[in-house]
């Protein structure tokens, strides 16, 4: 919470973006509500997006759905660990 307080004293045009992510259906409390206060709030599924909209005060325009980022084809195959470290 302290970081958000500090942001209030920095001009909007020069302060860094505060980006948060919801990876799951967190319990709704003061601690987890910080996740909904980002300039941009990333959600990892349609289900989590619905959950966030239902349970937190967040502007729908700030939510961004990013799913299936991991693609197995982008990783090298047949990699063997080095022997003896």
N, C-alpha and C positions, 0 to 999 in steps of 0.2 A: 504494500500500500504506500510505503514511503516514496517509491519511485514515481508513482502517479502524482503525489503531492509536489515533488520537485519539478515535474513537467509543467506545472501551472506557472512557474516563474520563467520559463523559457518561451520566447516568441514562437508561435506556431510555424512560421516560415523557416525557422532554423533548427527546431528540435527534431530529434530522430523519431521515426514512426515506432509506435508501440504495437507490436504484432503478437497475438496470442493464438494458441491452438487448443481445441477441445478434442481429445483423443477418446473420450468415453463419457458416460453419463455420471458425472461427478455429483456427489451429494451437494444439495443446494444449501450453502451457508456463506458467511462473510468471506471466509478464506477462498473458496472456489469462485466467488463472484468476480474476483479480479480478472478471471479469464474472459469475462464478457465486456470488459472495459477497454479493450484494445482499439486502436485506430482501425485495425483490420483483424477480424476473428476468423481463423481457419477452422473448419469442421471437416471431419474425415469420412462422414457418411450422411446420407439423407436422414437416417434415423437420429443421429446426433444433432443434426441441424434442427429437426422438429423439437427435440428435447430442449435444446438451448432456447429456442423461441418461446417455448411453453414455460420454462422455469426461470429464465433470467431476463432482466431488462436490457435488451440489446437491440440496436437499430438493425433491421433486416438487411439494409444496404451494406452494412459492415461485414456480413457473413459471406465467406467464400468457401465453396465446397471443393475440396481437392481429394480425389480418391484414386486408387490404383496407381500410385506414384512408383511403386516398386515394379519393375519389369525384369523378369529373370533373364531375358535375352540380352540385356545390357551388361551382364556380368560375365567375366571370363569363366570358362569351363575347364575342367580337368587340372585345376591348380593343386599342386602337391606342396605340403609344408616342407620347408628347408630342413635337411637333416642336421642334427647337432646345433640347432638354433640359428 
